[in-house]
């Protein structure tokens, strides 16, 4: 059985970064994550505070941070509206403005009835006031 040699690396931050990069960023390895990268490096190399440097390197890896799944639940629960029991009990209103003028109108008032999903569209002028609505 052949004994594997473990190399003690001198205190050279650039050399440490290069070793971590070789075991993390190459196409063959494809960003294996903190623990797998540490396992690959410590098979051949050792230096003081190796685990912290690997963790810091991977925490700053842009590709790893963008592709890492976020397993935390959303902090704020959703509170949906109550389901309406009759038509026109819950509506929403929206305006589409900036349209070219046609028959004296240049905007559309959209009213959505959330019970039946009925959507009446009303041609209006964009000078509509809240009282006129």
OpenMM code with the backbone's topology and positions (N, CA, C; nanometers):
from openmm import Vec3, app, unit

residues = "UNK UNK UNK UNK UNK UNK UNK UNK UNK UNK UNK UNK UNK UNK UNK UNK UNK UNK UNK UNK UNK UNK UNK UNK UNK UNK UNK UNK UNK UNK UNK UNK UNK UNK UNK UNK UNK UNK UNK UNK UNK UNK UNK UNK UNK UNK UNK UNK UNK UNK UNK UNK UNK UNK UNK UNK UNK UNK UNK UNK UNK UNK UNK UNK UNK UNK UNK UNK UNK UNK UNK UNK UNK UNK UNK UNK UNK UNK UNK UNK UNK UNK UNK UNK UNK UNK UNK UNK UNK UNK UNK UNK UNK UNK UNK UNK UNK UNK UNK UNK UNK UNK UNK UNK UNK UNK UNK UNK UNK UNK UNK UNK UNK UNK UNK UNK UNK UNK UNK UNK UNK UNK UNK UNK UNK UNK UNK UNK UNK UNK UNK UNK UNK".split()
positions = [
    Vec3(0.0841, -0.1177, 0.0000),
    Vec3(0.0000, 0.0000, 0.0000),
    Vec3(0.0885, 0.1239, 0.0000),
    Vec3(0.0550, 0.2175, -0.0858),
    Vec3(0.1359, 0.3374, -0.1007),
    Vec3(0.0873, 0.4458, -0.0052),
    Vec3(0.1815, 0.5081, 0.0641),
    Vec3(0.1477, 0.6141, 0.1587),
    Vec3(0.1408, 0.7467, 0.0847),
    Vec3(0.0384, 0.8257, 0.1147),
    Vec3(0.0188, 0.9537, 0.0485),
    Vec3(0.0924, 1.0619, 0.1263),
    Vec3(0.1565, 1.1529, 0.0532),
    Vec3(0.2321, 1.2605, 0.1155),
    Vec3(0.1416, 1.3813, 0.1348),
    Vec3(0.1431, 1.4377, 0.2544),
    Vec3(0.0666, 1.5576, 0.2863),
    Vec3(0.1633, 1.6742, 0.2906),
    Vec3(0.1425, 1.7735, 0.2045),
    Vec3(0.2334, 1.8872, 0.1951),
    Vec3(0.1888, 1.9992, 0.2874),
    Vec3(0.2800, 2.0474, 0.3702),
    Vec3(0.2532, 2.1627, 0.4549),
    Vec3(0.2880, 2.2871, 0.3737),
    Vec3(0.1923, 2.3730, 0.3534),
    Vec3(0.2074, 2.4903, 0.2669),
    Vec3(0.2518, 2.6099, 0.3512),
    Vec3(0.3489, 2.6888, 0.3023),
    Vec3(0.3928, 2.8071, 0.3771),
    Vec3(0.2830, 2.9130, 0.3853),
    Vec3(0.3003, 3.0084, 0.4738),
    Vec3(0.2003, 3.1133, 0.4968),
    Vec3(0.2057, 3.2168, 0.3840),
    Vec3(0.1566, 3.1796, 0.2682),
    Vec3(0.1514, 3.2668, 0.1513),
    Vec3(0.0058, 3.2750, 0.1066),
    Vec3(-0.0635, 3.3877, 0.1353),
    Vec3(-0.2060, 3.3977, 0.1025),
    Vec3(-0.2370, 3.3735, -0.0458),
    Vec3(-0.1516, 3.4197, -0.1353),
    Vec3(-0.1765, 3.3998, -0.2785),
    Vec3(-0.1662, 3.2523, -0.3156),
    Vec3(-0.0708, 3.1803, -0.2562),
    Vec3(-0.0572, 3.0373, -0.2815),
    Vec3(-0.1787, 2.9616, -0.2290),
    Vec3(-0.2274, 3.0014, -0.1116),
    Vec3(-0.3482, 2.9391, -0.0552),
    Vec3(-0.4672, 2.9596, -0.1489),
    Vec3(-0.4837, 3.0821, -0.1969),
    Vec3(-0.5940, 3.1131, -0.2883),
    Vec3(-0.5825, 3.0335, -0.4181),
    Vec3(-0.4613, 3.0202, -0.4699),
    Vec3(-0.4409, 2.9440, -0.5933),
    Vec3(-0.4769, 2.7968, -0.5746),
    Vec3(-0.4397, 2.7395, -0.4613),
    Vec3(-0.4709, 2.5987, -0.4340),
    Vec3(-0.6221, 2.5803, -0.4216),
    Vec3(-0.6871, 2.6699, -0.3491),
    Vec3(-0.8332, 2.6607, -0.3339),
    Vec3(-0.8997, 2.6758, -0.4708),
    Vec3(-0.8526, 2.7693, -0.5499),
    Vec3(-0.9084, 2.7923, -0.6837),
    Vec3(-0.8951, 2.6675, -0.7705),
    Vec3(-0.7794, 2.6014, -0.7669),
    Vec3(-0.7562, 2.4801, -0.8454),
    Vec3(-0.8495, 2.3669, -0.8050),
    Vec3(-0.8893, 2.3622, -0.6778),
    Vec3(-0.9752, 2.2544, -0.6293),
    Vec3(-1.1230, 2.2935, -0.6264),
    Vec3(-1.1543, 2.4143, -0.6709),
    Vec3(-1.2934, 2.4596, -0.6647),
    Vec3(-1.3454, 2.5113, -0.7984),
    Vec3(-1.2664, 2.5881, -0.8726),
    Vec3(-1.3148, 2.6595, -0.9902),
    Vec3(-1.2939, 2.5881, -1.1229),
    Vec3(-1.2181, 2.4808, -1.1275),
    Vec3(-1.1868, 2.4186, -1.2558),
    Vec3(-1.3108, 2.3546, -1.3182),
    Vec3(-1.3085, 2.3390, -1.4487),
    Vec3(-1.4214, 2.2843, -1.5230),
    Vec3(-1.4488, 2.1396, -1.4821),
    Vec3(-1.3443, 2.0639, -1.4549),
    Vec3(-1.3619, 1.9231, -1.4185),
    Vec3(-1.4304, 1.9068, -1.2833),
    Vec3(-1.4064, 2.0003, -1.1919),
    Vec3(-1.4610, 1.9881, -1.0562),
    Vec3(-1.5946, 2.0602, -1.0435),
    Vec3(-1.6104, 2.1747, -1.1059),
    Vec3(-1.7374, 2.2490, -1.1152),
    Vec3(-1.7959, 2.2927, -0.9812),
    Vec3(-1.7243, 2.3666, -0.9028),
    Vec3(-1.7738, 2.4294, -0.7806),
    Vec3(-1.8433, 2.3284, -0.6873),
    Vec3(-1.7666, 2.2389, -0.6242),
    Vec3(-1.8296, 2.1315, -0.5466),
    Vec3(-1.8876, 2.1728, -0.4118),
    Vec3(-1.8650, 2.2941, -0.3661),
    Vec3(-1.9152, 2.3356, -0.2353),
    Vec3(-1.8039, 2.3340, -0.1316),
    Vec3(-1.8348, 2.3851, -0.0137),
    Vec3(-1.7333, 2.4046, 0.0896),
    Vec3(-1.6737, 2.2734, 0.1394),
    Vec3(-1.7561, 2.1778, 0.1765),
    Vec3(-1.7049, 2.0567, 0.2403),
    Vec3(-1.6316, 1.9665, 0.1414),
    Vec3(-1.6823, 1.9540, 0.0194),
    Vec3(-1.6148, 1.8721, -0.0813),
    Vec3(-1.4836, 1.9372, -0.1225),
    Vec3(-1.4816, 2.0706, -0.1357),
    Vec3(-1.3576, 2.1408, -0.1688),
    Vec3(-1.2553, 2.1193, -0.0588),
    Vec3(-1.2981, 2.1299, 0.0660),
    Vec3(-1.2067, 2.1077, 0.1788),
    Vec3(-1.1543, 1.9644, 0.1783),
    Vec3(-1.2395, 1.8686, 0.1477),
    Vec3(-1.1961, 1.7290, 0.1427),
    Vec3(-1.0922, 1.7083, 0.0323),
    Vec3(-1.1161, 1.7672, -0.0849),
    Vec3(-1.0213, 1.7534, -0.1957),
    Vec3(-0.8848, 1.8160, -0.1631),
    Vec3(-0.8862, 1.9325, -0.0988),
    Vec3(-0.7608, 2.0020, -0.0676),
    Vec3(-0.6842, 1.9292, 0.0412),
    Vec3(-0.7540, 1.8888, 0.1468),
    Vec3(-0.6839, 1.8284, 0.2618),
    Vec3(-0.6350, 1.6857, 0.2343),
    Vec3(-0.6664, 1.6308, 0.1183),
    Vec3(-0.6057, 1.5031, 0.0810),
    Vec3(-0.4570, 1.5202, 0.0523),
    Vec3(-0.4169, 1.6394, 0.0062),
    Vec3(-0.2776, 1.6629, -0.0316),
    Vec3(-0.2094, 1.7775, 0.0425),
    Vec3(-0.2855, 1.8743, 0.0938),
    Vec3(-0.2256, 1.9954, 0.1499),
    Vec3(-0.2786, 2.0241, 0.2901),
    Vec3(-0.1993, 2.1042, 0.3624),
    Vec3(-0.2416, 2.1502, 0.4944),
    Vec3(-0.1731, 2.2829, 0.5230),
    Vec3(-0.2447, 2.3737, 0.5890),
    Vec3(-0.1879, 2.4973, 0.6444),
    Vec3(-0.2804, 2.5444, 0.7549),
    Vec3(-0.2298, 2.6272, 0.8448),
    Vec3(-0.3132, 2.6746, 0.9560),
    Vec3(-0.4350, 2.7528, 0.9039),
    Vec3(-0.5488, 2.7324, 0.9667),
    Vec3(-0.6745, 2.7993, 0.9346),
    Vec3(-0.7223, 2.7720, 0.7914),
    Vec3(-0.6982, 2.6529, 0.7430),
    Vec3(-0.7375, 2.6153, 0.6070),
    Vec3(-0.8892, 2.6169, 0.5903),
    Vec3(-0.9605, 2.5680, 0.6916),
    Vec3(-1.1067, 2.5586, 0.6820),
    Vec3(-1.1700, 2.6969, 0.6686),
    Vec3(-1.1237, 2.7933, 0.7463),
    Vec3(-1.1773, 2.9293, 0.7400),
    Vec3(-1.1492, 2.9960, 0.6065),
    Vec3(-1.0316, 2.9718, 0.5496),
    Vec3(-0.9985, 3.0316, 0.4201),
    Vec3(-1.0825, 2.9708, 0.3081),
    Vec3(-1.1072, 2.8407, 0.3160),
    Vec3(-1.1925, 2.7761, 0.2154),
    Vec3(-1.3351, 2.8312, 0.2261),
    Vec3(-1.3850, 2.8420, 0.3489),
    Vec3(-1.5204, 2.8948, 0.3695),
    Vec3(-1.5320, 3.0371, 0.3146),
    Vec3(-1.4338, 3.1208, 0.3421),
    Vec3(-1.4350, 3.2596, 0.2945),
    Vec3(-1.4303, 3.2655, 0.1419),
    Vec3(-1.3464, 3.1821, 0.0814),
    Vec3(-1.3340, 3.1804, -0.0649),
    Vec3(-1.4666, 3.1425, -0.1303),
    Vec3(-1.5316, 3.0397, -0.0791),
    Vec3(-1.6562, 2.9926, -0.1386),
    Vec3(-1.7703, 3.0905, -0.1105),
    Vec3(-1.7691, 3.1559, 0.0057),
    Vec3(-1.8714, 3.2561, 0.0366),
    Vec3(-1.8612, 3.3755, -0.0572),
    Vec3(-1.7427, 3.4016, -0.1126),
    Vec3(-1.7224, 3.5129, -0.2052),
    Vec3(-1.7317, 3.4699, -0.3516),
    Vec3(-1.7538, 3.3412, -0.3774),
    Vec3(-1.7648, 3.2909, -0.5145),
    Vec3(-1.9021, 3.3300, -0.5697),
    Vec3(-1.9026, 3.4165, -0.6695),
    Vec3(-2.0267, 3.4699, -0.7255),
    Vec3(-2.1143, 3.3597, -0.7855),
    Vec3(-2.0542, 3.2686, -0.8598),
    Vec3(-2.1313, 3.1616, -0.9232),
    Vec3(-2.1960, 3.0710, -0.8186),
    Vec3(-2.1227, 3.0371, -0.7126),
    Vec3(-2.1793, 2.9518, -0.6068),
    Vec3(-2.2969, 3.0213, -0.5379),
    Vec3(-2.2855, 3.1506, -0.5134),
    Vec3(-2.3924, 3.2220, -0.4441),
    Vec3(-2.5171, 3.2354, -0.5312),
    Vec3(-2.5007, 3.2440, -0.6633),
    Vec3(-2.6167, 3.2564, -0.7518),
    Vec3(-2.6871, 3.1231, -0.7746),
    Vec3(-2.6135, 3.0128, -0.7675),
    Vec3(-2.6741, 2.8824, -0.7960),
    Vec3(-2.7088, 2.8047, -0.6706),
    Vec3(-2.6712, 2.8559, -0.5535),
    Vec3(-2.6988, 2.7852, -0.4288),
    Vec3(-2.8478, 2.7914, -0.3974),
    Vec3(-2.9099, 2.6780, -0.3625),
    Vec3(-3.0524, 2.6833, -0.3260),
    Vec3(-3.0699, 2.7503, -0.1908),
    Vec3(-3.1695, 2.8356, -0.1798),
    Vec3(-3.1987, 2.9032, -0.0536),
    Vec3(-3.3114, 2.8266, 0.0148),
    Vec3(-3.2800, 2.7626, 0.1253),
    Vec3(-3.3738, 2.6718, 0.1907),
    Vec3(-3.4561, 2.7377, 0.3004),
    Vec3(-3.4327, 2.8649, 0.3284),
    Vec3(-3.5085, 2.9329, 0.4331),
    Vec3(-3.6502, 2.9634, 0.3851),
    Vec3(-3.7445, 2.9541, 0.4770),
    Vec3(-3.8824, 2.9897, 0.4478),
    Vec3(-3.8922, 3.1411, 0.4338),
    Vec3(-3.9862, 3.1919, 0.3555),
    Vec3(-4.0056, 3.3375, 0.3504),
    Vec3(-4.0443, 3.3893, 0.4890),
    Vec3(-3.9965, 3.5071, 0.5224),
    Vec3(-4.0195, 3.5610, 0.6562),
    Vec3(-4.1626, 3.6087, 0.6783),
    Vec3(-4.2223, 3.6678, 0.5774),
    Vec3(-4.3565, 3.7234, 0.5943),
    Vec3(-4.4597, 3.6311, 0.5306),
    Vec3(-4.5573, 3.5834, 0.6071),
    Vec3(-4.6597, 3.4983, 0.5472),
    Vec3(-4.7533, 3.5808, 0.4590),
    Vec3(-4.8104, 3.5153, 0.3595),
    Vec3(-4.9058, 3.5823, 0.2721),
    Vec3(-5.0433, 3.5818, 0.3361),
    Vec3(-5.1162, 3.6892, 0.3205),
    Vec3(-5.2520, 3.7011, 0.3733),
    Vec3(-5.3445, 3.7338, 0.2562),
    Vec3(-5.3946, 3.6314, 0.1876),
    Vec3(-5.4796, 3.6594, 0.0709),
    Vec3(-5.6130, 3.7201, 0.1120),
    Vec3(-5.6751, 3.7887, 0.0161),
    Vec3(-5.8070, 3.8463, 0.0408),
    Vec3(-5.9086, 3.7354, 0.0641),
    Vec3(-6.0118, 3.7687, 0.1380),
    Vec3(-6.1208, 3.6733, 0.1551),
    Vec3(-6.1909, 3.6528, 0.0208),
    Vec3(-6.2418, 3.5333, 0.0003),
    Vec3(-6.3120, 3.5035, -0.1232),
    Vec3(-6.4472, 3.5736, -0.1191),
    Vec3(-6.4793, 3.6549, -0.2211),
    Vec3(-6.6076, 3.7255, -0.2191),
    Vec3(-6.7249, 3.6270, -0.2293),
    Vec3(-6.8347, 3.6613, -0.1635),
    Vec3(-6.9518, 3.5731, -0.1634),
    Vec3(-7.0575, 3.6170, -0.2641),
    Vec3(-7.0445, 3.7370, -0.3200),
    Vec3(-7.1408, 3.7845, -0.4189),
    Vec3(-7.0697, 3.8782, -0.5168),
    Vec3(-7.1298, 3.9002, -0.6338),
    Vec3(-7.0678, 3.9875, -0.7339),
    Vec3(-7.0523, 4.1312, -0.6837),
    Vec3(-6.9488, 4.1962, -0.7272),
    Vec3(-6.9173, 4.3363, -0.6998),
    Vec3(-6.8891, 4.3637, -0.5522),
    Vec3(-6.8631, 4.2613, -0.4737),
    Vec3(-6.8272, 4.2792, -0.3331),
    Vec3(-6.6801, 4.3211, -0.3206),
    Vec3(-6.5954, 4.2686, -0.4087),
    Vec3(-6.4531, 4.3024, -0.4077),
    Vec3(-6.4108, 4.3319, -0.5512),
    Vec3(-6.3685, 4.4577, -0.5758),
    Vec3(-6.3287, 4.4983, -0.7104),
    Vec3(-6.1913, 4.5630, -0.7050),
    Vec3(-6.1288, 4.5714, -0.8217),
    Vec3(-6.0060, 4.6496, -0.8357),
    Vec3(-6.0204, 4.7379, -0.9581),
    Vec3(-5.9551, 4.8533, -0.9535),
    Vec3(-5.9666, 4.9519, -1.0609),
    Vec3(-5.8269, 4.9860, -1.1100),
    Vec3(-5.8125, 4.9987, -1.2410),
    Vec3(-5.6854, 5.0353, -1.3007),
    Vec3(-5.7119, 5.1278, -1.4184),
    Vec3(-5.6135, 5.2099, -1.4526),
    Vec3(-5.6247, 5.3015, -1.5660),
    Vec3(-5.5146, 5.2729, -1.6666),
    Vec3(-5.5501, 5.2765, -1.7942),
    Vec3(-5.4503, 5.2753, -1.9007),
    Vec3(-5.4565, 5.4127, -1.9646),
    Vec3(-5.3480, 5.4885, -1.9539),
    Vec3(-5.3456, 5.6252, -2.0062),
    Vec3(-5.2379, 5.6365, -2.1136),
    Vec3(-5.2315, 5.7525, -2.1745),
    Vec3(-5.1296, 5.7780, -2.2760),
    Vec3(-5.1657, 5.7201, -2.4125),
    Vec3(-5.2914, 5.6906, -2.4337),
    Vec3(-5.3356, 5.6372, -2.5627),
    Vec3(-5.3648, 5.7516, -2.6577),
    Vec3(-5.3620, 5.7243, -2.7868),
    Vec3(-5.3983, 5.8290, -2.8828),
    Vec3(-5.5496, 5.8527, -2.8759),
    Vec3(-5.5916, 5.9758, -2.9020),
    Vec3(-5.7323, 6.0134, -2.8853),
    Vec3(-5.8203, 5.9491, -2.9922),
    Vec3(-5.9380, 5.9008, -2.9457),
    Vec3(-6.0353, 5.8395, -3.0348),
    Vec3(-6.1748, 5.8741, -2.9831),
    Vec3(-6.2551, 5.9409, -3.0644),
    Vec3(-6.3895, 5.9844, -3.0264),
    Vec3(-6.3889, 6.0676, -2.8978),
    Vec3(-6.2846, 6.1454, -2.8759),
    Vec3(-6.2759, 6.2316, -2.7585),
    Vec3(-6.2213, 6.1631, -2.6340),
    Vec3(-6.1835, 6.0367, -2.6417),
    Vec3(-6.1307, 5.9638, -2.5261),
    Vec3(-5.9841, 5.9285, -2.5507),
    Vec3(-5.9037, 5.9276, -2.4421),
    Vec3(-5.7618, 5.8937, -2.4555),
    Vec3(-5.7124, 5.8017, -2.3425),
    Vec3(-5.8034, 5.7365, -2.2725),
    Vec3(-5.7650, 5.6448, -2.1658),
    Vec3(-5.8737, 5.5383, -2.1495),
    Vec3(-5.8412, 5.4312, -2.0772),
    Vec3(-5.9366, 5.3240, -2.0515),
    Vec3(-5.9401, 5.2974, -1.9012),
    Vec3(-6.0617, 5.2915, -1.8458),
    Vec3(-6.0816, 5.2553, -1.7057),
    Vec3(-6.1152, 5.1062, -1.7021),
    Vec3(-6.0399, 5.0308, -1.6237),
    Vec3(-6.0601, 4.8863, -1.6133),
    Vec3(-6.1091, 4.8563, -1.4723),
    Vec3(-6.2218, 4.7891, -1.4623),
    Vec3(-6.2776, 4.7483, -1.3331),
    Vec3(-6.2862, 4.5960, -1.3343),
    Vec3(-6.2265, 4.5302, -1.2336),
    Vec3(-6.2278, 4.3840, -1.2274),
    Vec3(-6.3152, 4.3405, -1.1107),
    Vec3(-6.4178, 4.2617, -1.1408),
    Vec3(-6.5029, 4.2014, -1.0386),
    Vec3(-6.4381, 4.0680, -1.0002),
    Vec3(-6.3875, 4.0559, -0.8783),
    Vec3(-6.3120, 3.9371, -0.8391),
    Vec3(-6.4007, 3.8155, -0.8118),
    Vec3(-6.5295, 3.8324, -0.8031),
    Vec3(-6.6190, 3.7175, -0.7837),
    Vec3(-6.6412, 3.6448, -0.9165),
    Vec3(-6.6822, 3.7193, -1.0200),
    Vec3(-6.7138, 3.6562, -1.1487),
    Vec3(-6.6021, 3.6717, -1.2509),
    Vec3(-6.4983, 3.7486, -1.2173),
    Vec3(-6.3885, 3.7802, -1.3083),
    Vec3(-6.4352, 3.8630, -1.4283),
    Vec3(-6.5485, 3.9295, -1.4151),
    Vec3(-6.5998, 4.0169, -1.5195),
    Vec3(-6.5152, 4.1436, -1.5233),
    Vec3(-6.4804, 4.1892, -1.6447),
    Vec3(-6.3943, 4.3064, -1.6604),
    Vec3(-6.4594, 4.4050, -1.7565),
    Vec3(-6.5341, 4.5023, -1.7057),
    Vec3(-6.5848, 4.6065, -1.7963),
    Vec3(-6.4746, 4.7075, -1.8275),
    Vec3(-6.4627, 4.7445, -1.9536),
    Vec3(-6.3659, 4.8441, -1.9985),
    Vec3(-6.4434, 4.9689, -2.0388),
    Vec3(-6.4053, 5.0840, -1.9823),
    Vec3(-6.4790, 5.2079, -2.0062),
    Vec3(-6.3833, 5.3099, -2.0665),
    Vec3(-6.4193, 5.3644, -2.1833),
    Vec3(-6.3391, 5.4683, -2.2469),
    Vec3(-6.3588, 5.5985, -2.1701),
    Vec3(-6.2484, 5.6643, -2.1339),
    Vec3(-6.2534, 5.7886, -2.0554),
    Vec3(-6.1476, 5.8859, -2.1062),
    Vec3(-6.1504, 6.0072, -2.0513),
    Vec3(-6.0428, 6.1044, -2.0716),
    Vec3(-5.9479, 6.0917, -1.9538),
    Vec3(-5.8211, 6.1165, -1.9771),
    Vec3(-5.7250, 6.1013, -1.8680),
    Vec3(-5.7342, 6.2144, -1.7646),
    Vec3(-5.8316, 6.3029, -1.7782),
    Vec3(-5.8546, 6.4095, -1.6803),
    Vec3(-5.9600, 6.3658, -1.5790),
    Vec3(-5.9872, 6.2378, -1.5694),
    Vec3(-6.0874, 6.1839, -1.4801),
    Vec3(-6.0535, 6.2151, -1.3346),
    Vec3(-6.1519, 6.2615, -1.2569),
    Vec3(-6.1324, 6.2899, -1.1150),
    Vec3(-6.1842, 6.1725, -1.0327),
    Vec3(-6.1528, 6.1739, -0.9042),
    Vec3(-6.2009, 6.0661, -0.8184),
    Vec3(-6.3528, 6.0702, -0.8055),
    Vec3(-6.4116, 6.1900, -0.8064),
    Vec3(-6.5574, 6.2014, -0.7987),
    Vec3(-6.6222, 6.1408, -0.9238),
    Vec3(-6.5651, 6.1680, -1.0402),
    Vec3(-6.6184, 6.1130, -1.1652),
    Vec3(-6.6038, 5.9600, -1.1687),
    Vec3(-6.5018, 5.9076, -1.1098),
    Vec3(-6.4830, 5.7632, -1.1048),
    Vec3(-6.5937, 5.6991, -1.0246),
] * unit.nanometer
topology = app.Topology()
chain = topology.addChain("A")
for resn in residues:
    res = topology.addResidue(resn, chain)
    for name in ("N", "CA", "C"):
        topology.addAtom(name, app.Element.getBySymbol(name[0]), res)
